[in-house]
Amino acid sequence: MRMVFMGTPDFAVDSLARLLADGHEIVGVFTQPDKPQGRKMKLTPPPVKQLALTHGIPVYQPDSFKNESQLALLQQLDPEVIVVVAYGKLLPGYVLDLPKYGCINVHGSLLPKYRGAAPVQWMVLNGEKTAGVTTMYMDRGLDTGDMLLVKETEIGENETAGELFDRLAAMGAELISETIARLPEGIERRPQKESQSTYVSVLDKGMCQIDWTKPAQQVHNLIRGLDPWPVAVTVRGDVRLKLFQSRMTEQHTEAPAGTVTEADPKKGLFVACGDGKVLQITEIQMVGKKRMRAGDYLRGHAMEPGTILGNSDICIREGR
């Protein structure tokens, strides 16, 4: 099928690669403008652009779709369908109405729940047990169009947002492949139930701070939900520590929240939470250092039981 692909981050790369492997004629890729990244703020092309260029596909990076600024180009490309995966821009009506088969979106949640930005991370942050991807027809609302196909998966109790992100990206690629293959024969359109809809926002650096007075499960969800970015942060004395992974334990304690109950290079790092349960921290990074297993950190930075881990009001921005 002749198509235009619109997408930007890693999540969209799998879908573009799958559509290419399926043999579709991708006549153009729209993606966000290059942005400075890293400590040196080097201008870096989005992952989707990098893949498109390796296949010789024309890439377009408009700042805006206002005032029908892209209409002539899209008419020239003449796609039968436009596939949109984590593009990051709202599309106006003249784009939505142009292709024969419309604009088909891959969304990283089980709609109508978790509409909007960062659905994968918020599912983990909220402690959801089930995740999935949905393909849908795009309309003029934010993730409000009729649903086509849905694929579900269970979320592991220790699975991080980054790990789930990668799994859902692969699932989304499978689902868009099936959706496009079935479009000509017709797929039942299922309107979303507005009464069941929820919206989520982009992640904010202010979310990084760990509040050890919260229940252990909530702290655990925060740590794994903010991995790999923006990363949960705590403080040991005047040293900020980034915490990437954790595990729930069966241990209980009467120690105050934030108290280190055990810190052994062989057994690991264990911290008391507000509900009296103890959380095991498995991966740590000191600011400016490499990410490492908690045991390796403790070998070089001994920590006595009774040490209090505190709050940090500063989070360090790091790209994914």
N, C-alpha and C positions, 0 to 999 in steps of 0.2 A: 504494500500500500504506500502511496505517496504521502509523506507526512513532514511536518515541522515539529521539532522537539524543543521544549522550553524547560530548563532546569539549571541548577547552579551547584549545590554542594555534593559531597560524597554520596548522599542518599540517592541522588538521581543518576549516578554513574552506572550502577548496575542495570537500571532500566534502559538507558541508552545503549549500553553494550548488548543487552538481550535483543532489542529491536534491530540492531545492526546484524546480529547473528541470525535472526529470523529472516533476513533478506529484504527488509523493507527499504524503500527509497526515501532516505532522509535528506531532504533538499535544503535544509537550513536548521541551525541550532541557535536559539536565543538564550542568553545567559546574562547574569549580572556583570557590570563592569569590573575590570581587574581592581584589586584592592591591596594596599600595603599590609604586609604581614611580618611577624617576627620582630626581634629586637632591632634589626636593621631597617625595618619597615620597607622591605623590598616589595615592589609592585608585583603581585602574583596573580596569574589567571585562575579562575575557578576550575575545580576538577572537571566539570562537564566540558568546558572549553578545551582543556588539555586533551581529553579523549576525542573530541570532535576533530581537532586539528590533526591528530594522528591518522584519522581516516579521511582527511581531505574534505571535510564537510564545511561549507561556509558558516562562519560564526558572526552573529549580530549581538551587540551589547548596548541597546538603547537605554538612555536614562529615563525615558518616559514613553508612554503610549497615548498621551493626551492629544486632543485635537486631530485624531486620526493620523498621527504622524507616521505610523507604520503600515497604514492601509495599502498604499501603492506597492510596497515591498511584499507584503503578504499576498496580494493579488497576483503579483508576478511569480511568487513561489508556488501558488496555486495548490496548497495541500488538500488532500481528501480529509485529513484529520490532523488536529494539533494535540500532541501529548504533552502534558504539563506535570512535572514532578519536582516539587520543592523549588519552584522558580524564584519566589520571593517578591513577586509583583502581582497586583490585582489587574486582571485583563478587562478592558472595556467591552461594551456590546459589539462593536464592529469587528473585534477579534473573535469573540465567542460565536458570532453568527456566520462567519466566513466559510469554514470548512463544511463539506458535504456531511461528514459524520460528527461534526461538532468538535468541542474541546474536551478531551478525556483526561482526568486528573487521577494521580495515584496519591492517596493520603495515608500517612502512617498511623492510623488509629482505626478503631471500629466505630465508624460514624453511626449516629450523630454525636457521640461523645468525643471530646478532645478535638474540637475544631480549632483552627488557628495555628499559631507557631509552637514549635517544640513539643508536639504531642508525645513523642517517645519519652523524653526526659520526664514530663509530668506524669505519665503513667507509672514510672518507677518511683518518683517522689511521693506519689499518692498511695503507693503500696498496692497497686492493681495486681491481680493474679493472672489476668488474661489480656493479651494485646492482639494486634492484627493490622491488616492493611485493607483499604477499600478503594476500588476504582469507581468513578462517578462522572456523570456529565457535569461540566461546569456551568454555573449560571451567574447572575450578577451579585449574588451574596457571597459571604466568606465561608466556603466549604459547605454550602447548603444544597447543592445540586442533587438530582436523583441518583441513587446508588445503582451500580451494576453488579460487580462481583466482590465478594468478601472472603478473606482468608484469616483464620485465627491461629494463635499459638499461645502456649502457657509461658508465663514469665518465671524464670528461675528465682528461688528465694534469695540468692546472692548475686543474681545477674545485674550488671551495671547498665546504665543507659547506653554507654558506648557499645557494649556487647549486643544489647537488644537492637540498637540502631542498625548494626551491621546485618543482623538476622532479618529484620524487617525490610531492609533495602533489597536483599536477595529475594524475599517473598514478594515484594512489590514488583520486581522484574518479572517473576513468573506470572503474576496476576495481570500485568499489563500486556504481556505476550498473549495470554489466553483471551483477554478482553478484545484486543485488536483483531485476533483471528476470528472471533465470533461476531464482530460488529456487522458485517454484511448480511448475515442471516438474522440478526436482530437479537438483542438481549433484553429481558424484562427490566423495565425501569421501576425502581422502588423508591417512592418519595421518603425523605427522612422525617422522623417524628420530632417535631420541634419541642414537644414536651420533654423529650429525653436528651436534648442537646446541651452540651457544655462547651465553653470556650477557654482556651489557655493562652497565656502570653509568652513572650520570649523570656529566656532566663536572665536574671539580673545578678550582678556581682554582690549585691547586698544580701543575697541568699546564702552566701558561702559560710557564714559564721555558724559554727556548731553551738547549740544550746544544750549542754549536757543535762539540764534539768528536764528535758523532754524524755518521753519513754524510749527505751532502747530501740524498739522497732522503728520509731520515727527518725531517730538519729541514723540508724542503719539505712533507711530509705533515702535520707538526705545525702549520705556519703556516696551511695551507689548511683543515685539519680544525678549527681553533679560530676560524675566521672564520665568522660575525660575533661569536661569544661563546664563551669568555671572552677570546680573543685572545692570540696568542703575544707574549711580551715579551722584550726585550733591553735592555742598558744601554750608553750611550755616555758615558763618564765618570760623572757623577752624574745624568745625564738618562735617564729611562726612555723607551723607544720601543716602541710597539705596531706589530707587523708583520702586515699583513693578507694580502698576496699575494706570491708569489715565482715564480720560473721556474728550472728546471734549465738548465744550460749545458753546453757541451762543454769548457769551460776546466778546466785542472788547475794546481795550484800547490804549492809546497813551503812556503808560508807557514803559520805556526801557525794552528790553528783559531780562528775569530772575527776573523781579520785582514781588514780592508777592502783588497781588491786593486785596486779601481778605484771612484772616486766622482766622476762627471761628470754635470752636469745634463742633458746630451744623451744620454749612454750609459747612465746609471743607477748603481745601487749594487750592488757585487759583493763577496761575503764568502766566505772560505775555510772549508770544513768539515773534519771529522775524517778523511775518506777522501781528502783532497787535491783534491776537486772543488770548484768554485766555484758558489755559488748567487746568482742575481740577485734582489734585493728590489725589488718594483715599487710597493708601497703602504705608507706609513708614517703614524703619528700620534704626535705628542708628547702627553703627558698634558695634558688641558685644552685641546687645540687640535683643529682639524679634521683628518679623515683626508685624505691627499693623495698624489699620485703621488710616487715617490721623487725624480724629477728636480726637482719643485717644492720638495721639502724641501731638497735640496742647493743650490738657488739661494739660499735664505735661511740655510742652515746648512752652510757649506762643510766638507768632511770630507777629510782628507788620506789617501792610500793609506798603509797601515801602521797606521792607527787600529785599536785592538782593541775589539771589541764584547764585553761581558761578560754575566754572568748577573744576573738580577733575582729576588729572593726575594719580591717583592710583586707581586700582580696587582690591577688595578683592575676591580671588578665593573661591568659595563655590561649593561643589558637589551638584548634583540634588537630 
